[in-house]
Amino acid sequence: MNKSSALPFQDVSLNVSYDAPPEIWDKLGLICMQMPGWIESADVCRWFSAIEKDDVKHLWLSVEPGGLQLAGNMADDEWHVWIEQFKQLATEALGYPIGDASDGYEFRYF
């Protein structure tokens, strides 16, 4: 019997408000394209694969009322490096600290 080779599910909600102005989304779009694993997708920002299966490395981005959600399946060590790079680039581009809203990072409202 084959054991599943499922990758760990990763999920974070960053302190970017869903109602941020277009210039914020333009900057975030450029960051998304700079991140390792970026793939073209018409419906959502994606990285590594458009296949959302437990044994396939993939990440996606969604704009939610609770923040900018990044989620998918990726090994823990790779995820930590990847998400730290995303947060650093977003912090530099947006001009305020970007991090997990549940860790106390404050939303900036425009």
Number of C-alpha atoms within 10 A of each C-alpha: 3 4 5 8 9 14 17 15 16 17 17 17 21 23 23 28 19 15 14 13 11 9 10 16 15 11 14 18 12 13 17 21 15 12 15 12 15 18 15 12 11 7 6 12 18 24 21 16 18 17 12 13 13 16 14 17 21 23 24 20 18 15 16 14 12 15 19 20 18 19 18 23 22 22 13 13 8 9 19 12 10 15 17 13 15 19 17 13 20 22 14 11 15 15 9 14 16 23 24 19 17 12 10 9 15 17 18 12 10 8
